[in-house]
Amino acid sequence: MDLDLDESARDYDEMLFGHASQLMSIRGLSPTKAALASLALMRKVFSGDPTFDTWLSKHQAATDQNSAGR
């Protein structure tokens, strides 16, 4: 995996979906469990990173909005 250390170039969506899909195919996790595990790992790795915090708040807002619409 090529890791670009330039914070402005990070694509957290790609990391989340890529890691979750690996967990689903390798470990046989359900999509929900894989996404939650990936997000938990990302929180540990990137906590305190302002670009991640911004991405996480947008991700959480979208999740909350989708849950309210059900």
C-alpha positions as protocol buffer text, in pm:
chain_id: "A"
residue {
  index: 1
  type: MET
  ca { x: 0 y: 0 z: 0 }
}
residue {
  index: 2
  type: ASP
  ca { x: 134 y: 342 z: -93 }
}
residue {
  index: 3
  type: LEU
  ca { x: 96 y: 582 z: 199 }
}
residue {
  index: 4
  type: ASP
  ca { x: 107 y: 947 z: 110 }
}
residue {
  index: 5
  type: LEU
  ca { x: 201 y: 1143 z: 419 }
}
residue {
  index: 6
  type: ASP
  ca { x: 60 y: 1465 z: 276 }
}
residue {
  index: 7
  type: GLU
  ca { x: -246 y: 1518 z: 498 }
}
residue {
  index: 8
  type: SER
  ca { x: -430 y: 1721 z: 236 }
}
residue {
  index: 9
  type: ALA
  ca { x: -430 y: 1422 z: 0 }
}
residue {
  index: 10
  type: ARG
  ca { x: -585 y: 1171 z: 240 }
}
residue {
  index: 11
  type: ASP
  ca { x: -914 y: 1019 z: 128 }
}
residue {
  index: 12
  type: TYR
  ca { x: -1081 y: 891 z: 442 }
}
residue {
  index: 13
  type: ASP
  ca { x: -1383 y: 757 z: 251 }
}
residue {
  index: 14
  type: GLU
  ca { x: -1154 y: 542 z: 38 }
}
residue {
  index: 15
  type: MET
  ca { x: -971 y: 417 z: 346 }
}
residue {
  index: 16
  type: LEU
  ca { x: -1295 y: 332 z: 526 }
}
residue {
  index: 17
  type: PHE
  ca { x: -1453 y: 148 z: 234 }
}
residue {
  index: 18
  type: GLY
  ca { x: -1130 y: -24 z: 132 }
}
residue {
  index: 19
  type: HIS
  ca { x: -1058 y: -155 z: 480 }
}
residue {
  index: 20
  type: ALA
  ca { x: -1420 y: -257 z: 539 }
}
residue {
  index: 21
  type: SER
  ca { x: -1430 y: -450 z: 212 }
}
residue {
  index: 22
  type: GLN
  ca { x: -1110 y: -632 z: 310 }
}
residue {
  index: 23
  type: LEU
  ca { x: -1264 y: -731 z: 642 }
}
residue {
  index: 24
  type: MET
  ca { x: -1575 y: -857 z: 466 }
}
residue {
  index: 25
  type: SER
  ca { x: -1382 y: -1068 z: 218 }
}
residue {
  index: 26
  type: ILE
  ca { x: -1100 y: -1193 z: 443 }
}
residue {
  index: 27
  type: ARG
  ca { x: -1276 y: -1222 z: 778 }
}
residue {
  index: 28
  type: GLY
  ca { x: -1632 y: -1277 z: 653 }
}
residue {
  index: 29
  type: LEU
  ca { x: -1774 y: -991 z: 858 }
}
residue {
  index: 30
  type: SER
  ca { x: -2110 y: -839 z: 776 }
}
residue {
  index: 31
  type: PRO
  ca { x: -2095 y: -497 z: 607 }
}
residue {
  index: 32
  type: THR
  ca { x: -2213 y: -325 z: 925 }
}
residue {
  index: 33
  type: LYS
  ca { x: -1957 y: -494 z: 1151 }
}
residue {
  index: 34
  type: ALA
  ca { x: -1681 y: -432 z: 897 }
}
residue {
  index: 35
  type: ALA
  ca { x: -1766 y: -62 z: 870 }
}
residue {
  index: 36
  type: LEU
  ca { x: -1779 y: -22 z: 1248 }
}
residue {
  index: 37
  type: ALA
  ca { x: -1445 y: -199 z: 1293 }
}
residue {
  index: 38
  type: SER
  ca { x: -1284 y: 14 z: 1023 }
}
residue {
  index: 39
  type: LEU
  ca { x: -1420 y: 334 z: 1172 }
}
residue {
  index: 40
  type: ALA
  ca { x: -1295 y: 234 z: 1518 }
}
residue {
  index: 41
  type: LEU
  ca { x: -948 y: 171 z: 1378 }
}
residue {
  index: 42
  type: MET
  ca { x: -948 y: 503 z: 1194 }
}
residue {
  index: 43
  type: ARG
  ca { x: -1047 y: 683 z: 1515 }
}
residue {
  index: 44
  type: LYS
  ca { x: -747 y: 531 z: 1694 }
}
residue {
  index: 45
  type: VAL
  ca { x: -503 y: 607 z: 1413 }
}
residue {
  index: 46
  type: PHE
  ca { x: -616 y: 956 z: 1317 }
}
residue {
  index: 47
  type: SER
  ca { x: -755 y: 1098 z: 1643 }
}
residue {
  index: 48
  type: GLY
  ca { x: -652 y: 1458 z: 1686 }
}
residue {
  index: 49
  type: ASP
  ca { x: -590 y: 1508 z: 1314 }
}
residue {
  index: 50
  type: PRO
  ca { x: -794 y: 1816 z: 1214 }
}
residue {
  index: 51
  type: THR
  ca { x: -869 y: 1685 z: 864 }
}
residue {
  index: 52
  type: PHE
  ca { x: -994 y: 1357 z: 1007 }
}
residue {
  index: 53
  type: ASP
  ca { x: -1201 y: 1533 z: 1272 }
}
residue {
  index: 54
  type: THR
  ca { x: -1368 y: 1740 z: 999 }
}
residue {
  index: 55
  type: TRP
  ca { x: -1434 y: 1430 z: 788 }
}
residue {
  index: 56
  type: LEU
  ca { x: -1570 y: 1241 z: 1091 }
}
residue {
  index: 57
  type: SER
  ca { x: -1812 y: 1518 z: 1184 }
}
residue {
  index: 58
  type: LYS
  ca { x: -1946 y: 1529 z: 826 }
}
residue {
  index: 59
  type: HIS
  ca { x: -1969 y: 1148 z: 821 }
}
residue {
  index: 60
  type: GLN
  ca { x: -2153 y: 1147 z: 1154 }
}
residue {
  index: 61
  type: ALA
  ca { x: -2394 y: 1419 z: 1038 }
}
residue {
  index: 62
  type: ALA
  ca { x: -2478 y: 1220 z: 724 }
}
residue {
  index: 63
  type: THR
  ca { x: -2531 y: 906 z: 932 }
}
residue {
  index: 64
  type: ASP
  ca { x: -2758 y: 1091 z: 1175 }
}
residue {
  index: 65
  type: GLN
  ca { x: -2959 y: 1237 z: 888 }
}
residue {
  index: 66
  type: ASN
  ca { x: -3004 y: 895 z: 727 }
}
residue {
  index: 67
  type: SER
  ca { x: -3114 y: 745 z: 1059 }
}
residue {
  index: 68
  type: ALA
  ca { x: -3370 y: 1022 z: 1113 }
}
residue {
  index: 69
  type: GLY
  ca { x: -3523 y: 957 z: 771 }
}
residue {
  index: 70
  type: ARG
  ca { x: -3609 y: 596 z: 855 }
}
